[in-house]
Amino acid sequence: MQVDVCEIFYSLQGESSFTGLPCIFIRLSGCNLNCSWCDTLYAKKESQGMTFEQILEKLSNYQCHLVEITGGEPLLQENTFFLISLLLEKNFQVLLETNGSKSIKNIPPECITIMDIKCPSSHESDSFLWENIPFLKDQDEIKFVIGSRKDYIFAKSIIKNNLAGILEKRIHLSPVLGCILPEALAAWMLEDHLPARLSLQQHKIIWDPDKRGV
């Protein structure tokens, strides 16, 4: 079996509850959305077919057992599910980052899904597949990328009306650095007693200082 891969690299987790941990990233090629603030447009075009054996060989170069499969949108490729299962069999802890537009029903239960719900400023807020909500497991996570006050109100409504009582401490609000100040988002969350976590894009703070704030 094989998948179309954009890149495989070793870095620190920049988002989610795994922030700051060393992680191997498998970025798969292809995406079905066109988010306005996308920072990985190259993942749509840059692609090389890699067998599972080649991927495992590449992973063996790193002394790390935390792996994230991301994109693009990894669930566009049917073999992604088999890749997840293989990595779990090889005793990797596996994270899957998905944009929420494809079904997560068949993701192996040991895999931690980090699912986006797109907000209005992404221009893809109608893309979310609402039937995914019942398939979320206790260890899964949800992320809202916030670029404006309108985005925050959108996310707050969903958290209170659709996610109440689930995924405690695993709902993340991540400001688009350069578009909204983190302290503004923090103030709104505190004012509304929102049951979510402020999640800064640590990788950009470390390696892209120009995007630390407006």
Secondary structure, DSSP 8 states (H G I E B T S, - for coil): -EEEEEEEEEEE--SSTTTTSEEEEEEES--S---TT-S-GGGGT--EEEEHHHHHHHHTTSS--EEEEESS-GGGSTTHHHHHHHHHHTT-EEEEEE-SSS--TTS-TTSEEEEE---GGGT-TT---GGGGGG--TT-EEEEEE-SHHHHHHHHHHHHHTSTTSSTT-EEEEE-TTTS-HHHHHHHHHHHT-SSEE---HHHHHH-GGGS--
